[in-house]
Amino acid sequence: MSEAQIISGKELAGTVVEAVKMASSRLIKQTGIIPGIAVVIVGEDPASQVYVRSKGKKAEECGFLSRTHRLDDSVSEADLLALVESLNADKDIHGILVQLPLPGQISEEKVIETILPEKDVDGFHPINVGLLGSGNRTRAMIPCTPAGSLLLAKQALGDNLSGLNAVVVGRSNIVGKPVAALLLQESCTVTIAHSRTKEIEALCRTADILVAAVGRPQMIKTDWIKPGATIIDVGINRIDAPEKGEGKTRLVGDVDYDDALSVAGAVTPVPGGVGPMTIAMLMANTATAAARAAGRPDLEPALSL
């Protein structure tokens, strides 16, 4: 068997961003409305800081109005909720993203539920969760990582996924459950596996599409993978890399990538796979929110979701 196709998230994300730029340009020309996104970050977590900077740069590249609100990690829940409410009322802001995790004194659930569903570009609000679960994609804000994962699967397999067996390893509200809902709506036969799943290796071997979103480095080995399967690796884990020098680390996914290349039909790399797609889909959601706010759903980015 030949080596697996590497599904480039960077390449596909570039295509998505170009579609967003075109949609944004049309919206501005036809309505005068500039898509606006506000990102709120609490504290100084280095990974979050890098991620927020990447989002800001990509928003500016798309021609958006982009604002970042940086708060001290001692901020009170009441003050953070007041900021969210002010962004809800700001007509120039169409997308609100509060970077997680939040400090212990703040309820993430309460913050998410305070964001207006139509401005919830992360897709975490219970109303968006319900709309997605009921199959109403024309009203739902679809979570960015699951949406990007679906597009990556279609990049490898084409737009018609009907009848394929999909196994999602991980049951989080952020990735596992919504990506399972999306695959089900594509007429896949979907199974969600998790830490209590019996004979998980055998179950994974039934998958035509295997989505790894469990947060355990290189957990999925060659003998878990059906020959020719498409692997979407959502995991981002940092492990020791003594070969790079003392104290050095490197990023790996939830799949043993080098081994997977010898048996899978297609696989996403880490980094360079799902990560770039998450930011690209955030831009798409912001442009979509702006188009909907203008009463012009015809000006949403054209994507095969």
C-alpha positions in Angstrom: 0.0 0.0 0.0 1.3 3.5 -0.9 1.9 6.1 1.8 -1.2 8.0 2.9 -2.2 11.3 1.4 -1.3 14.2 3.8 -4.3 16.5 4.1 -2.9 20.0 4.4 -4.9 22.2 6.8 -2.8 25.2 5.8 -3.7 24.8 2.1 -7.4 24.3 2.8 -7.5 27.1 5.4 -6.0 29.4 2.7 -8.9 28.5 0.4 -11.5 29.2 3.2 -9.9 32.6 4.0 -10.1 33.6 0.3 -13.8 32.7 0.3 -14.2 34.8 3.5 -12.4 37.8 1.9 -14.6 37.6 -1.1 -17.8 37.4 1.0 -16.5 40.2 3.3 -15.7 42.4 0.3 -19.2 41.9 -1.2 -20.9 42.6 2.1 -19.0 45.9 2.5 -19.7 47.0 -1.1 -23.4 46.1 -1.0 -24.3 47.1 2.6 -21.5 49.2 4.0 -21.2 46.8 6.9 -17.7 45.7 7.9 -17.6 42.4 9.8 -16.4 43.0 13.3 -14.9 40.5 15.9 -14.0 41.1 19.5 -11.7 38.7 21.3 -11.5 38.7 25.1 -8.5 37.2 26.8 -8.2 36.9 30.6 -4.7 36.4 32.1 -1.3 35.7 30.5 -1.4 32.1 29.4 1.3 31.9 26.7 -0.6 29.5 24.4 -3.7 31.6 24.6 -1.7 34.8 23.9 -0.2 33.2 20.7 -3.6 32.0 19.6 -5.3 35.4 20.1 -2.5 37.1 18.2 -3.0 34.7 15.3 -6.8 35.4 15.3 -6.2 39.1 15.3 -3.8 39.0 12.3 -6.1 36.7 10.3 -9.1 39.0 11.1 -7.2 42.0 9.8 -6.1 40.0 6.7 -9.8 39.4 6.0 -10.6 43.1 6.2 -12.5 42.8 9.5 -12.8 45.3 12.3 -10.8 43.5 15.1 -10.7 44.4 18.7 -8.9 42.6 21.5 -9.8 43.1 25.2 -7.1 42.0 27.6 -8.1 41.5 31.2 -6.1 40.7 34.3 -6.6 37.2 35.7 -8.0 38.7 38.9 -11.0 40.2 37.0 -14.3 39.5 38.7 -17.0 37.5 37.0 -19.3 40.5 37.1 -16.8 42.7 35.3 -16.3 40.2 32.6 -20.0 39.7 32.1 -20.5 43.4 31.9 -17.9 43.6 29.1 -19.7 40.8 27.2 -23.0 42.6 27.6 -21.4 45.8 26.2 -20.1 43.8 23.2 -23.6 42.3 22.7 -24.9 45.8 22.4 -22.1 47.0 20.0 -23.5 47.1 16.5 -20.0 47.2 15.0 -19.2 43.8 16.6 -20.8 40.7 15.0 -18.6 38.0 16.6 -17.6 37.7 20.2 -15.0 35.1 21.4 -14.0 34.7 25.0 -10.7 32.7 25.1 -10.9 29.6 27.3 -9.9 28.5 29.9 -11.0 31.2 32.4 -9.7 31.6 36.0 -11.5 29.7 38.7 -13.5 32.6 40.0 -15.4 32.8 36.7 -18.1 30.4 35.4 -17.3 29.5 31.8 -20.9 28.3 31.4 -22.3 31.7 32.6 -20.0 33.6 30.2 -20.9 31.5 27.2 -24.6 31.8 27.9 -24.3 35.6 28.2 -23.0 36.0 24.6 -25.8 36.5 22.2 -26.2 33.3 20.2 -26.0 35.2 16.9 -22.6 36.6 18.0 -21.3 33.4 19.4 -18.8 32.6 16.7 -17.3 29.7 18.8 -20.7 28.0 18.5 -20.7 27.1 22.2 -24.0 28.7 23.3 -26.7 26.2 24.2 -29.0 27.6 21.5 -26.3 27.0 18.9 -25.7 23.5 20.3 -29.4 22.8 20.0 -29.7 24.2 16.5 -26.7 22.1 15.3 -28.0 19.0 17.0 -31.4 19.4 15.3 -29.7 19.8 11.9 -30.5 23.5 11.5 -27.2 24.6 10.0 -28.7 27.7 8.3 -29.3 29.2 11.8 -26.6 27.6 13.9 -23.2 28.9 14.5 -21.1 25.8 14.0 -18.1 25.3 16.3 -14.9 26.1 14.4 -12.8 23.0 15.0 -15.6 20.5 14.1 -16.5 22.5 11.0 -12.8 22.6 9.9 -12.6 18.8 10.6 -15.5 18.1 8.3 -14.1 20.2 5.5 -10.8 18.3 5.9 -12.6 15.0 5.6 -14.3 16.2 2.5 -11.0 17.4 1.1 -9.8 13.8 1.2 -13.1 12.0 0.3 -15.2 14.4 -1.7 -18.4 16.1 -0.6 -20.5 12.9 -0.5 -19.7 11.1 2.8 -23.0 9.2 2.8 -22.9 5.6 4.2 -19.4 5.8 5.5 -18.6 4.6 9.0 -17.2 7.4 11.3 -15.7 6.9 14.7 -15.1 9.9 16.9 -12.7 9.3 19.7 -13.6 11.9 22.4 -16.9 13.2 23.7 -16.2 16.8 24.6 -18.8 19.5 24.0 -16.1 21.5 22.0 -15.1 18.9 19.5 -16.4 15.3 20.0 -20.2 15.8 20.2 -20.5 18.6 17.5 -18.2 16.8 15.0 -20.3 13.7 15.5 -23.5 15.7 14.8 -22.0 17.1 11.6 -21.0 13.7 10.4 -24.4 12.3 11.2 -25.9 15.1 9.1 -23.7 14.0 6.2 -25.4 10.5 6.5 -22.4 8.8 8.0 -23.0 6.0 10.5 -21.4 7.6 13.6 -20.0 6.1 16.8 -18.5 8.1 19.7 -15.8 6.4 21.6 -14.4 7.5 24.9 -12.4 6.4 28.0 -15.0 3.9 29.0 -15.5 2.3 25.6 -14.8 -1.4 25.5 -12.5 -2.9 22.8 -11.9 0.6 21.5 -9.1 -0.5 19.2 -11.4 -2.9 17.4 -14.1 -0.2 17.1 -11.6 2.3 15.6 -10.7 -0.4 13.0 -14.2 -0.2 11.6 -13.9 3.5 10.8 -13.7 4.9 7.2 -13.4 8.3 8.9 -11.5 8.3 12.3 -11.6 11.6 14.2 -9.2 11.7 17.1 -10.1 14.3 19.7 -9.1 12.7 23.1 -6.1 14.8 24.2 -3.7 11.8 24.7 -0.5 12.0 22.7 0.0 9.4 20.0 -2.7 7.2 21.6 -4.0 5.8 18.2 -1.5 3.3 16.8 -1.3 1.6 13.4 -3.3 -1.5 14.5 -6.2 0.8 15.4 -6.6 2.0 11.9 -8.5 0.5 9.0 -6.4 0.3 5.9 -7.3 3.3 3.7 -9.2 5.2 6.4 -9.2 9.0 6.5 -7.8 10.2 9.8 -8.6 13.7 11.2 -6.3 14.3 14.1 -7.6 17.1 16.4 -5.1 16.5 19.2 -2.4 19.1 20.0 -0.1 17.7 22.7 3.4 18.9 23.7 5.9 16.1 24.5 9.5 16.0 25.4 11.9 16.0 22.4 15.4 15.2 23.7 16.6 14.8 20.1 16.2 18.5 19.7 18.2 19.3 22.8 17.8 19.3 26.6 14.5 20.6 27.8 13.1 20.9 24.2 9.6 19.8 23.3 7.6 19.2 20.1 3.9 19.1 19.1 2.2 15.8 18.3 -1.4 14.7 17.8 -3.5 12.0 19.3 -2.5 9.7 16.4 0.9 8.1 16.0 1.4 10.1 12.7 4.5 8.3 11.3 2.9 4.9 11.8 -0.5 6.1 10.4 1.1 7.1 7.2 1.8 3.5 6.3 -1.8 2.3 6.7 -4.2 5.2 6.4 -5.6 6.5 3.1 -5.3 10.1 4.2 -4.2 11.8 7.4 -4.0 15.4 8.8 -0.5 16.4 10.2 0.1 18.0 13.6 0.9 20.9 13.4 -0.5 22.1 10.1 -3.8 20.2 10.0 -6.8 21.0 12.0 -5.2 24.0 13.7 -5.1 26.4 10.7 -8.7 25.3 9.9 -10.0 26.3 13.3 -8.9 29.9 12.8 -10.1 30.0 9.2 -13.5 28.8 10.3 -13.6 31.4 13.0 -13.2 34.0 10.3 -16.0 32.3 8.3 -18.3 32.4 11.2 -17.6 36.1 11.8 -18.4 36.9 8.1 -21.5 34.7 8.4 -22.7 36.5 11.5 -22.2 39.9 9.8 -24.1 38.8 6.8 -27.0 37.5 8.9 -27.0 40.7 11.0 -27.4 42.6 7.7 -30.3 40.4 6.7 -28.2 39.1 3.8 -27.6 35.4 4.2 -26.9 35.3 0.5 -23.6 37.1 1.3 -22.3 34.4 3.7 -19.0 32.7 2.7 -19.6 29.9 0.1 -18.4 26.8 1.9 -19.4 23.1 1.4 -20.7 22.6 5.0 
